[in-house]
Amino acid sequence: MESNPHAPSPIEGRIGIVIPVYNTGSLALAAARSARVALGSTENVIVVDDGSNDSDTLAALDSLREEGFRVIRQPNGGVSSARNTGIQQLATPYIIALDSDDEVMPEAPRAMGEILDRHNDVAIVTGGAFEVINGAEYLSPPPDGPVTRSAMREATLLAMASMFRRSDWKAVGGFPEGLSMGEDWVFWMRLLRAGGKVEILGSPIARRHLGEHQVTRGY
């Protein structure tokens, strides 16, 4: 029987990607499509429309539905609420919460998932990222040295596209809702407080588009 070269591999079936969207326009297309490429299908990609009202964003979401993505719409509740909504719909053991103005690098989910497979004491896998500013692309290196709660008190050292375990997300009560900013920092700190370690991938995990449109500015 001839194998299907486009079928997702077993490790890809263990990874889910949630993309919260709020008025980020066509950037949401690139985010979702990058997730499809990385996982090999749209099956474990959840797009959560957090009450967008921008026409470009709504058109992009319609396009994603036509491409087979699962798009969930909810009243605007903030980025943490949208992430939690999406993760609740997934049964995969490993999760990436990808901002809708970012793209996940094609090989990153597989590489991060393999680290979690091998190390039960690792709660988060992170890495550097490419940053796109005014059309120019720069490499932002990964954290220099161990990522601990003490180090995180000085700055947020973890990219949002870092991978974590769904069981840990559930154990700490999900992403904290109702915060105007810093919700990802609080989430990472809760995972580290529970005793998890951080592993740093040597290659970039995402491409971030920085500017006025940034997803955190909409919340």
RADAUR-V598980 format. One record per backbone hydrogen bond with DSSP energy under -0.5 kcal/mol. CO is the residue of the C=O (numbers start at 1). NH is the residue of the N-H. If there is no record, write none. Layout:
co->(CO;CO)
nh->(NH;NH)
This chain:
co->(3;4;9;11;12;14;16;17;18;18;19;20;21;24;25;26;26;27;28;29;30;31;32;33;34;35;36;42;44;44;45;45;46;46;47;47;48;48;49;49;54;55;56;57;58;59;60;61;62;63;64;65;69;70;70;72;74;78;79;80;81;82;83;84;85;86;87;93;94;95;96;96;97;99;101;103;105;105;107;108;109;110;111;112;113;114;115;118;119;121;121;123;124;125;126;128;128;129;130;131;131;132;133;136;138;138;139;140;143;146;148;149;150;151;151;155;159;160;162;163;164;165;166;167;168;169;170;182;183;184;185;186;187;188;189;190;191;192;197;197;199;199;205;206;207;208;208;210;211;214;214;215;216)
nh->(5;7;13;14;15;94;96;46;20;98;48;100;50;27;28;29;30;31;32;33;34;35;36;37;38;39;40;45;17;46;47;70;19;48;49;72;21;50;51;74;58;59;60;61;62;63;64;65;66;67;69;68;71;47;72;49;51;82;83;84;85;86;87;88;89;89;90;166;16;164;18;98;99;102;209;207;108;109;111;112;113;114;115;116;117;118;119;120;122;123;197;165;199;163;201;205;206;140;208;133;138;210;136;133;131;140;141;129;145;148;152;153;153;154;155;157;162;97;97;125;95;169;170;171;172;174;173;186;187;188;189;190;191;192;193;194;196;195;123;124;126;201;105;130;103;132;210;134;214;217;218;218;219)
